[in-house]
Amino acid sequence: MNTGVDVTSRDAGLPVRVVLVETSHPGNIGATARAMKTMSLDRLWLVNPAVFPSAEASARATGAADLLHEARVCRSLDEALAGCRFVLGASARQRSLRWPLLTPRECGERVVAEARSGEVAVIFGREQSGLTNEELKLCHALVQIPTRPDFSSLNLAMAVQVIAYEIMVATGGEDRLREPRETPLATADELAHFFDHLERALTGTGFLNPANPRHLMLRLRRLFARAEPDSNEIAILRGILSALAPGDHRPADGRNEDTASK
């Protein structure tokens, strides 16, 4: 199922290691590789996986076999973290260990900031028991994904996907989903002329309270501010106002409002 949009990160090749510790199910390794690749992460490190390489891992990777082929297999977590300047540990539960705790959004922002000056590692623990306190002590901070209190278990690859997504967001991935405007936003002058025209039209119909017209106009200004109309849309609206109030022939900006519908 493909529901994604290509927002390949401008930080492709971001020096971020996803480190899986003693993963017991090879399918989770493959699913993690797929989750990473969709978010432009490409450095997978495995600490003592139960089974790797594996046909099941390859089957679950679906298009991310290159990450499995290039994955680094290590004998210890210390080896996997060698050379990293910043380390984050994913923790699914409250710990007696008092350690800086980040939300996924804060994690993404911190990872991208730290990756500008060196290697970063995000560690994910065993499927059943997570990371030990000794392993967490190797981390600069922990990240915890908020979940429903009475059903908090996330599949390993799901957890990786959430954190990888937040890293993508922090690199500007969401911004690239927004299509560029075909027409620029209405200028301040165009908006001022429109609101003057709108107030005249509403006053002429008796809709505005003549004793306090500004109260409703302020609400209308907020409404249009949220809509972010472009220049063509403002011209169309002014054309509608002219058609509804044909006696008003005072375009404040000197434009021929008959052109608004063209």
Residue pairs with C-beta under 8 A, 6 or more apart in sequence:
4 38
5 177
7 168
7 173
7 174
7 176
7 177
8 40
9 39
9 40
9 168
9 171
9 172
9 173
10 171
10 172
11 40
11 112
11 115
11 171
12 40
12 42
13 42
14 40
14 41
14 112
14 115
14 167
14 171
15 43
15 115
15 118
15 119
15 120
16 41
16 43
16 111
16 115
16 119
16 120
16 121
16 122
16 167
17 43
17 44
17 45
17 80
17 84
17 119
17 120
17 121
17 122
18 32
18 36
18 41
18 43
18 44
18 45
18 121
18 122
18 124
18 160
18 164
19 45
19 46
19 47
19 77
19 80
19 81
19 121
19 122
19 123
19 124
20 28
20 29
20 32
20 44
20 45
20 46
20 47
20 49
20 124
20 156
21 47
21 48
21 77
21 123
21 124
21 125
21 126
21 131
21 135
22 47
22 48
22 49
22 50
22 125
22 126
23 29
23 46
23 49
23 50
23 52
23 126
23 127
23 156
24 50
24 126
24 127
24 128
25 50
25 56
25 127
25 156
26 49
26 50
26 51
26 52
26 54
26 56
26 57
26 60
27 54
27 56
27 57
27 59
27 60
28 60
28 127
28 155
28 156
28 157
29 44
29 46
29 49
29 52
29 54
29 57
29 60
29 68
29 71
30 54
30 56
30 57
30 58
30 59
30 60
30 61
30 62
30 64
30 68
31 60
31 61
31 155
31 156
31 157
32 44
32 124
32 156
32 157
32 160
33 44
33 57
33 60
33 61
33 64
33 65
33 67
33 68
33 71
34 60
34 61
34 62
34 63
34 64
34 157
35 157
35 158
35 160
35 161
35 164
36 42
36 44
36 64
36 67
36 160
36 164
37 63
37 64
37 66
37 67
38 161
38 164
39 161
39 164
39 165
39 167
39 168
39 173
40 168
40 171
40 173
41 164
41 167
42 66
42 67
42 70
44 67
44 68
44 70
44 71
44 72
45 71
45 72
45 73
45 74
45 80
45 121
46 52
46 71
46 72
46 73
46 74
46 80
47 74
47 75
47 76
47 77
47 79
47 80
48 74
48 75
48 76
49 73
51 57
52 71
52 73
53 68
57 68
58 65
58 68
61 67
61 68
72 80
74 80
77 123
77 135
77 138
78 138
80 121
80 123
81 87
81 121
81 123
81 138
83 119
84 118
84 119
84 120
84 121
85 114
85 117
85 118
85 119
85 120
86 110
86 111
86 114
86 115
86 118
86 119
86 120
86 121
86 140
87 120
87 121
87 122
87 123
87 138
87 139
87 140
88 102
88 107
88 110
88 111
88 120
88 121
88 122
88 123
88 139
88 140
88 141
88 142
88 143
89 122
89 123
89 125
89 131
89 135
89 136
89 138
89 139
89 141
89 142
89 143
90 122
90 123
90 124
90 125
90 130
90 131
90 142
90 143
90 144
90 145
90 159
90 163
91 101
91 125
91 130
91 131
91 136
91 142
91 143
91 144
92 130
92 144
92 145
92 152
92 153
92 154
92 159
93 130
93 152
95 133
95 136
95 142
96 133
97 133
97 136
97 137
99 136
99 139
99 141
99 142
100 140
100 141
100 142
101 141
101 142
101 143
101 144
102 110
102 141
102 142
102 143
102 144
103 143
103 144
103 146
104 143
104 145
104 146
104 162
104 163
104 166
105 166
105 169
106 143
107 122
107 141
107 143
107 163
107 166
107 167
108 163
108 165
108 166
108 167
108 168
108 169
108 170
109 166
109 170
110 141
111 120
111 122
111 167
111 170
112 167
112 170
112 171
114 120
122 143
122 163
123 131
123 135
123 138
123 139
124 131
124 156
124 159
124 160
125 131
125 132
125 135
127 156
136 142
143 163
145 154
145 159
145 162
145 163
147 153
147 154
154 162
168 174
181 230
183 230
183 231
183 232
183 233
184 230
184 231
185 228
185 229
185 230
185 231
186 194
186 229
186 230
186 231
186 233
186 234
187 231
189 253
190 231
190 234
190 253
191 224
191 234
192 252
193 238
193 251
193 252
193 253
194 224
194 234
194 237
194 238
195 217
195 220
195 221
195 224
196 252
197 238
197 241
197 248
197 251
197 252
198 217
198 220
198 237
198 241
199 208
199 213
199 217
200 245
200 248
200 250
201 241
201 244
201 245
201 248
202 208
202 213
202 216
203 210
203 213
204 245
204 247
204 248
205 244
205 245
208 216
208 217
209 215
209 216
229 237
235 255
235 257
235 259
235 260
236 260
236 261
237 260
238 251
238 255
238 257
238 260
239 257
239 258
239 259
239 260
239 261
240 260
241 248
241 257
242 248
242 257
242 258
242 260
251 257
